[in-house]
Amino acid sequence: MSEKVQIIQVPNTLRAKVGGRLGALDSEAIAKAEAALADLSSQFEDWLMDEIRKLEDVQARIKAEGLNPQNADQLFYRAHDLKGLGTTYGFPLITRISGSLCKMLDEEEKRAQAPWKLVEAHMDAIRAVVRGQIKTEDHPTGKILSETLEARVKEHLDKIGLNT
């Protein structure tokens, strides 16, 4: 039994419409975006300090009320915001330190068992990075600080069996 098969090749018109594999990049639009970002960069440190104050507000609430699910969630979300904004605002080390804090707080079970002194050490480190204007991950003090915090978080999570 012999069946006829016909293969139909459909032309890829999308590629032609968008200008190739990745599409055409509008260099003028990119230049405008970079200029706008440069104009805003003078405000980055103020915005970063606003985010740090929000983290400190949660810290104060926890000291007053104790660690409960609501403020533990807020602590995670504030750390997560800083993780995302640190590099954008010119402080990649804040992104790294906040990432370490997030790793320790990214699940409800982890939040409940987070050692408060280690949480505070992360917050102190974030403030120290801004105060010292430590903007690169290869800064000797910043590197030691971030590596030490990451190691302590790993030890803690290994100890409680939640290092994922």
N, C-alpha and C positions, 0 to 999 in steps of 0.2 A: 504494500500500500504506500503510495507515494503522494505526499501532500506538497502543495506549492506554498512557499513562504515568501512574503515580500517584506523587506525591511525599508522603512520610510525614515529618512534622515530629516529631522526638523532643523532648520537653520537657527543658530543662536543669535537672535537679534538683540538680546539684552546687552551683550558685550559691546556691540556697536553703539547702542544708545548711551551707555555709561562711560565709554571711552577706554575700553580695554579691560585688563584683568582687575585692576583695583579702582578703575574710574579715574577721571581727570581730577587733579587736585587744583583748586583755585588758589593760586599763590597770593592773589590780592586779598582774598578772604582770610587766609592764614596770617598774612602780615597784619591785617586789622585786628584779628584775635590776639596776636602776640602784643600788639601795641596796647590794646585794652587791658590785657593782663599786666603789662608793665605799669600802666597808670594805676591799677589797683594795688600793686605790690607794696606801695607805701602803707597801706592799711592792713596788710597781712598780719603783722605782729599784734596789732590791736585786736583783730578778729581772733587770733590764736589765744590771746589772753582772755578774751570773753569765754572761749571754750574751756580754758583751764579753770576759770572762776566757776563755771557750771559744774565741773568735776569737783571742785572744792566745796561747793554747796552740798553736793551729795555726800561728800566726806563728812561734813559737819552734821548733816541729818543722821548719818549712821552713828556718829559719836553720841548724838543726843538720844536716838531711838533704839540703837542697836541694829544689827544687820537683820533685815527682814526681806522677804521676797521682792517687795516693791522697790525699796531703795537699792537692793542688790542688782535688780534689773537696770535701774537708772545708772548705777555705777558702770555696768557693762556698756550700756548705750553711749554714755559720755566718753568712755575709753575708746569705743569703736569709732565715734566721730573724730576723736583726735588721731586715731590711727589713719583714718582716711584723709585728714586735713594737714597733718604734719608736713609731709613732703610738698604738698601744694603751697603751703605757706612758708616754705624755705627751711624747714627743720626736719629732714628725713630721720634724724635720730629720735624725734618724738614719735614718728610713725613706728619705728622699731620698738621703742619702749612700750608704747600703747598696745602694740601687737602682742607683746609678751604678757601684758596685763589682761588683754582680751582672751588669750589662750587659757589663762587661769580662771576666767569668768564666763566662758562661752556656753556653758550648760548650767542649768539650775542646780544640779547636784554639785558641780564644781564651785559655784558661788557660795553655797551653804558651807563648804569646807575650806574656803579660802582663808589663809592665815592673814589676819588684819595687818600685822607688821610688814608683811611682804607687799600687800596692797598699798600701804602707805609709802613704802620704799619706792614703788613705781611712781606714785604721785610726786614725791619729793624729787625724784630723778627728772621728771618732766619739768618741774619748776626750775631745777638747777640748770637744765639744758637751755631754757629760755634766758635765765639770768646770766649765764655764762656765754650766751650767743654761740653755742656749740651747734653748728649747722651741718657738719659732715659726720658720717658714720665712722670715718677713719681717724677722728680726733682721739688722741691717746686716752684722755679721761673718759670721753663718751663711749669709746669702744669697750673699755674695762667695765664701765658702769652697765652698759646694755648686756654684755656677755655674762656678767655676774647675775643680773636679774633673770636673764633667760635660764641660766643654770639652776638658780633657786626654784624657779617655776617648774622646771623639768623634774627636779628632785621631789618637790611637793606632789606633783601629779603622779609620778612613779610610786610614791609612798602610798597614795590613796587609790592607786590602780585606775586612774582616769587619764593617763597620758595618751591622747589620741592624735 
